[in-house]
Each structure stands twice: as structure tokens, then as C-alpha cells.
Amino acid sequence: MKFRKATKNDISIIVEMIADDEVGKTRENFQVPLPAEYLNAFEKK
């Protein structure tokens, strides 16, 4: 298994995976297109 830093292109799938969980689905807002807040947060990292 290889690990790498996430890129902007990974954000949508990461949020989708987190939202596919009992706890995550109550906290995350997975939609297509992904809400801008996720991209903005990634850019501020």
C-alpha cells in the first residue's frame, strides 16, 4: 500500500467515504457538486 498527500481532486471521494458512515452522515454534507466549503477548507490547510 502506498500513501500520498491528498489533492484537490481527492476531496469529493474523501467526503463521500466519510459520509457513508453512521456518524459521518450526520456531520458531512456530501452532494454533487460538492459544497464549496470543503474546497475552501482544503485550500487553507
C-alpha positions in Angstrom: 0.0 0.0 0.0 1.3 3.5 -0.9 0.3 6.6 0.9 0.4 10.1 -0.6 -0.9 13.5 0.3 -4.5 14.2 -0.8 -5.0 16.5 -3.7 -7.9 18.8 -4.6 -9.2 16.0 -6.9 -9.5 13.6 -3.9 -11.7 15.8 -1.8 -15.0 14.6 -3.2 -14.3 10.9 -2.7 -12.9 11.5 0.8 -16.1 13.3 1.8 -18.2 10.6 0.2 -16.4 7.9 2.2 -16.7 9.8 5.5 -20.4 10.5 4.8 -21.0 6.8 4.2 -20.8 6.1 8.0 -23.4 6.3 10.7 -21.6 9.2 12.4 -20.2 10.8 9.3 -23.6 11.1 7.6 -24.8 13.3 10.4 -21.8 15.6 10.1 -20.9 15.7 6.4 -22.8 17.2 3.5 -21.9 15.1 0.5 -23.5 16.4 -2.7 -22.7 16.6 -6.3 -21.3 19.2 -6.8 -19.5 19.2 -3.5 -20.2 22.3 -1.4 -17.5 25.0 -1.8 -16.8 24.9 2.0 -14.9 21.6 1.5 -12.7 23.0 -1.3 -12.1 26.3 0.7 -11.1 24.3 3.8 -8.6 22.2 1.7 -7.1 25.3 0.2 -6.5 26.8 3.7 -4.6 23.7 5.0 
